[in-house]
């Protein structure tokens, strides 16, 4: 079965990139609003990340209607 109409986004996630302080490989996290320690996929070292501001993340979600306003108008 083929759905002929393009499907628009109904949700969104903000992806943040952190560089490993040991090997500089990028690690991607979805809106980390709390401080956590992560393990690098490249060198396997563990390091702490600084969280992002929860209110800023909520503001961006609100401004883009949780992704729905980001789709190209027809």
C-alpha positions in Angstrom: 0.0 0.0 0.0 1.4 3.4 -0.9 0.3 6.6 0.8 0.3 9.3 -1.9 0.3 12.5 0.2 3.5 13.7 1.9 3.5 13.2 5.6 4.3 16.3 7.7 6.2 16.2 10.9 4.1 15.9 14.1 6.9 16.0 16.6 10.5 17.3 16.8 13.7 16.7 18.8 16.6 19.0 19.2 19.9 17.2 18.7 23.0 18.6 20.4 26.6 17.7 19.5 29.3 17.3 22.1 33.0 16.8 21.2 34.8 14.1 23.2 37.6 15.9 25.2 39.9 12.9 24.6 39.6 12.0 20.9 37.3 14.9 19.6 34.7 12.5 18.2 31.2 13.9 18.2 28.6 12.6 20.5 25.0 13.5 19.8 22.3 13.8 22.5 18.6 14.7 22.4 18.1 17.9 24.5 20.1 16.9 27.6 18.5 19.1 30.2 20.3 17.5 33.2 24.1 16.9 33.7 25.1 13.4 32.8 28.2 11.4 32.0 28.4 9.8 28.7 30.8 7.3 27.1 32.5 8.1 23.8 31.7 5.7 21.0 35.2 6.1 19.6 37.7 5.9 22.5 35.3 4.5 25.2 36.3 7.2 27.7 33.7 8.7 30.0 33.1 12.5 30.3 30.5 14.8 31.8 28.4 17.1 29.6 26.9 20.5 30.4 23.1 20.4 30.1 21.1 22.8 27.9 18.6 25.2 29.2 15.2 23.5 29.5 13.2 26.7 29.0 15.1 27.4 25.8 14.3 23.9 24.5 10.6 24.4 25.4 10.5 27.8 23.7 11.9 26.4 20.5 9.3 23.5 20.6 6.5 26.1 21.2 7.7 28.4 18.5 7.7 25.6 15.9 4.5 24.0 17.2 6.6 20.9 18.1 7.8 20.6 14.5 4.6 21.1 12.7 5.4 24.8 11.8 8.7 23.8 10.4 7.3 22.0 7.4 7.3 23.7 4.0 3.9 25.3 3.3 2.1 24.1 0.1 
